[in-house]
């Protein structure tokens, strides 16, 4: 399965370790994994080159709205029906 991990915005004080551990486990399980930072252009570029079966997000409570909007946009504009 092809999985795109949408990483949280760049943070100078913290790496997204949960998503990195998840990526490693998925790869060990035989999945193909890519990652992108959450901007429309970066996700669109990756999705066009890497048509994912699953998009996975790392979300902190209260910051979900931009990622929900990004997901709606990707489903409408990039992902196949």
Order of alpha helices (4+ residues) and beta strands (2+ residues): beta-alpha-beta-alpha-beta-alpha
